[in-house]
């Protein structure tokens, strides 16, 4: 009769022996766990050390703890179920996994994630269309629906299409604009589009009123009663102080209704206002400041003429 060697075993998945003598082996037949007693029988280890594994087919199974590979291997693919990670680094700094909904590359180290290509790195869509191309010692190209929209080159950047900004666009060099597009302002007082400055002094401005720039650098109420309060630089106050903006040219909503749609507008002899009636009193100043865009909401095109006429009645 042949001899039978039977190892200590368990039929309950997850069970592990609490102690084994040195060299003693145990197996969990439910989940395939293999255990042996360490030197002196002081502890139980579940590590399995093999110098080589060669297979012509698939290698399948389950690993309850960690699998550490010290050298290299060649595989058709490694399949990890959802939520199971492949970790790299002595401290598992880099992890790659699928959480059931998304594929994730997670870095927990102190350094950076670096993607290094030969001549270029090309991020592509599932349809093999370029989304972003990063060329070594060259440019950066960003795509929308496989159409290049943003390009970084030696001289700066090129944009194909429109640029929409919620904040300011600043330039230290020359800014060339092919079309400066203005829309009609809304019905809200001081709503505007156009050329705005932020210099000068003054407080307690009423937004939507017209101001005159004085020789001392302050903005006073503009008034067509005299040239001293109506010549030179005019602007519409957009806030209670110049720091909130003074519109020099563009569409803007005043705090009053100056006329009917299409009317030529003049600076009024009532301080801070526009009017569709040209001033006619002796020494009054007749100066066109724009055109009316709405009959009842104060919306105008503001563009003061550089010249004016003094009435001599």
C-alpha positions as CSV (number, residue, x, y, z in Angstrom):
1,X,0.0,0.0,0.0
2,X,1.3,3.4,-0.9
3,X,2.1,5.9,1.9
4,X,-0.1,9.0,2.2
5,X,1.3,12.3,3.5
6,X,-1.5,14.5,4.7
7,X,-0.8,18.2,5.6
8,X,-2.6,20.2,8.2
9,X,-5.5,21.7,6.5
10,X,-8.6,23.8,6.8
11,X,-11.8,23.9,4.7
12,X,-12.8,27.4,5.8
13,X,-11.7,30.2,3.5
14,X,-9.6,32.8,5.3
15,X,-8.5,30.5,8.1
16,X,-4.8,30.4,8.9
17,X,-2.9,28.4,11.5
18,X,-2.0,30.2,14.7
19,X,1.3,28.2,15.1
20,X,3.4,25.7,13.2
21,X,6.6,23.9,14.1
22,X,9.7,24.8,12.2
23,X,9.3,23.3,8.6
24,X,5.7,22.2,9.3
25,X,3.4,23.0,6.4
26,X,-0.4,23.7,6.3
27,X,-2.8,24.4,3.5
28,X,-6.2,26.0,3.3
29,X,-8.0,23.8,0.8
30,X,-10.9,26.3,0.4
31,X,-8.8,29.3,-0.8
32,X,-5.4,27.8,-1.6
33,X,-3.5,29.5,1.3
34,X,-0.1,27.8,2.0
35,X,1.6,28.3,5.3
36,X,4.8,27.1,6.9
37,X,6.5,27.3,10.3
38,X,9.5,29.6,10.4
39,X,13.0,29.0,11.9
40,X,12.6,27.8,15.4
41,X,8.8,27.6,15.0
42,X,8.4,31.1,16.4
43,X,5.9,32.3,13.7
44,X,3.8,31.3,10.7
45,X,4.5,32.7,7.3
46,X,2.3,32.7,4.2
47,X,4.9,33.9,1.7
48,X,5.7,31.6,-1.2
49,X,9.2,32.0,-2.9
50,X,9.7,30.6,-6.3
51,X,12.8,31.2,-8.5
52,X,10.8,30.9,-11.8
53,X,7.3,30.2,-13.0
54,X,7.0,29.0,-16.6
55,X,3.7,28.4,-18.2
56,X,2.5,27.8,-21.7
57,X,-1.1,28.7,-20.8
58,X,-2.8,31.0,-18.2
59,X,-1.8,31.2,-14.5
60,X,-4.9,31.8,-12.5
61,X,-5.9,31.8,-8.9
62,X,-6.4,34.2,-6.0
63,X,-3.9,36.0,-3.7
64,X,-5.2,36.9,-0.3
65,X,-2.2,38.9,0.8
66,X,0.4,40.8,-1.2
67,X,2.4,39.5,-4.2
68,X,5.9,40.9,-4.4
69,X,8.0,40.5,-7.6
70,X,11.7,41.3,-7.2
71,X,12.8,40.7,-10.8
72,X,11.1,40.7,-14.1
73,X,8.3,38.8,-15.7
74,X,6.6,38.4,-19.1
75,X,2.8,38.1,-19.3
76,X,0.1,38.3,-21.9
77,X,-1.8,40.5,-19.3
78,X,-2.3,40.7,-15.6
79,X,-6.0,40.9,-14.6
80,X,-6.9,42.6,-11.4
81,X,-10.6,42.7,-10.3
82,X,-12.3,46.0,-9.4
83,X,-10.8,47.7,-6.4
84,X,-7.6,45.6,-6.5
85,X,-4.5,47.5,-7.0
86,X,-1.1,47.1,-8.6
87,X,1.4,48.9,-6.4
88,X,4.9,50.1,-7.3
89,X,7.7,51.2,-5.0
90,X,9.0,50.1,-1.6
91,X,6.2,52.1,0.1
92,X,3.6,51.4,-2.5
93,X,3.9,55.0,-3.7
94,X,2.3,54.4,-7.1
95,X,-1.0,52.5,-7.4
96,X,-2.9,51.6,-10.6
97,X,-6.5,50.2,-10.3
98,X,-10.1,50.3,-11.4
99,X,-12.6,51.2,-8.8
100,X,-15.6,49.8,-10.7
101,X,-16.4,53.1,-12.4
102,X,-13.1,54.8,-13.2
103,X,-9.6,53.8,-13.9
104,X,-7.2,55.5,-11.5
105,X,-3.4,56.2,-11.3
106,X,-2.8,57.3,-7.7
107,X,0.5,58.7,-6.4
108,X,1.1,58.9,-2.7
109,X,4.9,59.6,-2.8
110,X,6.8,62.8,-2.1
111,X,7.9,63.2,-5.8
112,X,6.0,63.8,-9.0
113,X,4.2,61.6,-11.6
114,X,6.3,61.9,-14.7
115,X,5.1,60.7,-18.1
116,X,8.2,60.4,-20.3
117,X,8.0,59.8,-24.0
118,X,10.7,59.4,-26.7
119,X,9.9,62.2,-29.1
120,X,6.3,63.0,-28.0
121,X,3.5,62.1,-25.6
122,X,0.1,61.8,-27.3
123,X,-3.0,61.5,-25.3
124,X,-5.7,59.9,-27.5
125,X,-9.4,59.3,-27.3
126,X,-11.0,55.8,-27.5
127,X,-11.5,56.5,-31.2
128,X,-7.6,57.0,-31.5
129,X,-8.1,60.8,-32.0
130,X,-5.6,63.2,-30.5
131,X,-6.6,65.1,-27.4
132,X,-3.2,66.5,-26.4
133,X,0.2,66.2,-28.0
134,X,3.3,67.2,-26.1
135,X,6.4,67.2,-28.3
136,X,9.9,67.0,-26.8
137,X,11.8,70.3,-27.3
138,X,8.7,71.4,-29.3
139,X,5.2,72.6,-28.9
140,X,2.1,71.6,-27.0
141,X,-1.1,71.0,-29.0
142,X,-4.6,70.7,-27.5
143,X,-7.5,69.4,-29.5
144,X,-11.3,69.4,-29.5
145,X,-13.0,66.6,-31.4
146,X,-9.6,65.9,-33.1
147,X,-9.3,69.6,-34.3
148,X,-6.4,71.6,-32.9
149,X,-7.6,74.6,-30.9
150,X,-4.6,75.6,-28.8
151,X,-1.0,75.6,-29.8
152,X,2.1,76.5,-27.8
153,X,5.0,77.5,-30.1
154,X,8.3,79.4,-29.9
155,X,6.7,82.8,-30.2
156,X,3.8,82.2,-27.8
157,X,0.4,80.6,-28.3
158,X,-2.1,80.3,-31.1
159,X,-5.8,79.9,-30.5
160,X,-8.2,78.7,-33.2
161,X,-11.7,79.9,-32.4
162,X,-13.1,82.2,-29.6
163,X,-11.5,83.0,-26.3
164,X,-14.0,83.7,-23.4
165,X,-12.7,85.1,-20.2
166,X,-14.6,85.8,-16.9
167,X,-11.7,88.0,-15.7
168,X,-9.2,90.4,-17.2
169,X,-6.9,89.7,-20.2
170,X,-3.6,91.4,-19.7
171,X,-0.6,91.8,-22.1
172,X,2.9,93.1,-21.5
173,X,3.4,93.6,-25.2
174,X,1.2,94.7,-28.1
175,X,-2.3,93.4,-28.1
176,X,-3.7,93.3,-31.6
177,X,-7.5,92.9,-31.9
178,X,-9.1,92.4,-35.2
179,X,-12.7,93.0,-34.1
180,X,-13.6,94.7,-30.8
181,X,-17.2,93.4,-30.4
182,X,-19.6,95.4,-28.3
183,X,-23.1,94.3,-27.2
184,X,-25.9,96.5,-26.0
185,X,-25.6,96.9,-22.2
186,X,-28.3,95.4,-20.0
187,X,-31.0,97.5,-18.2
188,X,-28.8,97.4,-15.0
189,X,-27.3,100.9,-14.2
190,X,-23.6,101.0,-15.0
191,X,-23.6,97.7,-16.9
192,X,-21.1,98.2,-19.7
193,X,-18.8,97.0,-22.4
194,X,-15.9,99.1,-23.6
195,X,-12.8,101.0,-22.7
196,X,-12.4,101.5,-18.9
197,X,-9.8,103.4,-16.9
198,X,-9.1,103.2,-13.1
199,X,-7.2,106.3,-12.4
200,X,-8.1,109.6,-10.8
201,X,-9.6,110.5,-7.4
202,X,-13.0,111.2,-6.0
203,X,-15.6,109.5,-3.8
204,X,-19.4,109.1,-3.4
205,X,-20.0,108.9,-7.2
206,X,-23.4,108.0,-8.4
207,X,-22.9,105.1,-10.8
208,X,-24.3,105.8,-14.3
209,X,-23.5,109.6,-14.2
210,X,-21.1,111.5,-16.5
211,X,-17.9,112.9,-14.9
212,X,-15.3,115.4,-16.1
213,X,-11.5,114.9,-15.5
214,X,-10.0,118.0,-13.8
215,X,-6.5,119.3,-13.9
216,X,-5.9,118.2,-10.3
217,X,-6.6,114.5,-11.2
218,X,-10.1,114.3,-9.7
219,X,-13.4,113.4,-11.5
220,X,-16.1,116.1,-11.0
221,X,-19.7,116.1,-12.2
222,X,-19.7,117.0,-15.9
223,X,-21.9,120.0,-16.7
224,X,-22.5,121.8,-20.1
225,X,-23.0,125.2,-18.3
226,X,-19.4,126.0,-18.8
227,X,-16.3,124.7,-20.7
228,X,-14.4,124.3,-17.4
229,X,-16.7,121.4,-16.5
230,X,-17.3,119.9,-20.0
231,X,-14.1,120.1,-22.0
232,X,-11.3,117.4,-22.2
233,X,-11.8,113.9,-20.9
234,X,-15.3,112.7,-20.0
235,X,-16.3,109.3,-18.6
236,X,-19.3,107.4,-17.1
237,X,-18.9,106.4,-13.5
238,X,-19.3,102.6,-13.1
239,X,-19.0,102.6,-9.3
240,X,-18.8,105.0,-6.4
241,X,-15.0,105.7,-7.0
242,X,-12.6,105.6,-9.9
243,X,-11.1,102.4,-8.5
244,X,-14.4,100.8,-9.7
245,X,-13.9,102.0,-13.2
246,X,-14.6,105.0,-15.5
247,X,-15.9,104.2,-19.0
248,X,-14.3,106.3,-21.7
249,X,-16.0,104.6,-24.7
250,X,-18.5,101.8,-25.2
251,X,-22.0,100.7,-24.4
252,X,-23.3,101.7,-21.0
253,X,-26.5,102.1,-19.0
254,X,-26.9,105.5,-17.4
255,X,-28.9,106.2,-14.3
256,X,-31.4,108.3,-16.3
257,X,-33.2,108.2,-19.7
258,X,-31.6,110.7,-22.1
259,X,-33.9,110.3,-25.2
260,X,-35.4,108.1,-27.8
261,X,-33.7,105.3,-29.8
262,X,-31.2,106.7,-32.3
263,X,-31.2,110.2,-30.8
264,X,-27.9,112.2,-30.9
265,X,-27.0,112.8,-27.3
266,X,-25.4,115.9,-25.8
267,X,-23.8,116.7,-22.5
268,X,-26.6,118.3,-20.4
269,X,-26.6,121.5,-18.4
270,X,-28.0,119.3,-15.6
271,X,-24.9,117.9,-13.9
272,X,-23.9,114.4,-14.7
273,X,-26.6,113.8,-17.3
274,X,-27.0,113.4,-21.1
275,X,-29.8,114.9,-23.2
276,X,-31.2,114.7,-26.7
277,X,-31.7,118.4,-26.7
278,X,-28.6,120.6,-27.5
279,X,-27.9,123.2,-24.9
280,X,-28.8,126.7,-26.2
281,X,-28.1,129.2,-23.3
282,X,-25.4,131.8,-23.5
283,X,-21.9,130.2,-22.8
284,X,-23.4,126.8,-22.8
285,X,-21.3,124.0,-24.3
286,X,-22.7,121.9,-27.1
287,X,-20.8,118.6,-27.1
288,X,-22.0,115.3,-28.6
289,X,-21.3,112.5,-26.2
290,X,-23.0,109.5,-28.0
291,X,-26.2,108.0,-29.2
292,X,-29.3,106.6,-27.5
293,X,-29.9,102.9,-27.8
294,X,-33.2,102.5,-25.8
295,X,-36.1,104.8,-25.2
296,X,-36.6,104.1,-21.5
297,X,-33.7,102.2,-19.9
298,X,-30.8,104.6,-20.2
299,X,-28.8,102.4,-22.6
300,X,-26.5,104.4,-24.8
301,X,-23.4,104.3,-27.0
302,X,-20.9,106.6,-25.2
303,X,-18.2,108.1,-27.3
304,X,-17.6,111.9,-26.5
305,X,-16.6,114.1,-29.4
306,X,-13.2,115.7,-29.0
307,X,-14.6,119.0,-30.1
308,X,-17.3,121.2,-28.8
309,X,-19.1,124.5,-29.5
310,X,-19.7,127.4,-27.0
311,X,-23.0,129.1,-27.5
312,X,-22.9,132.9,-27.9
313,X,-26.5,134.0,-27.6
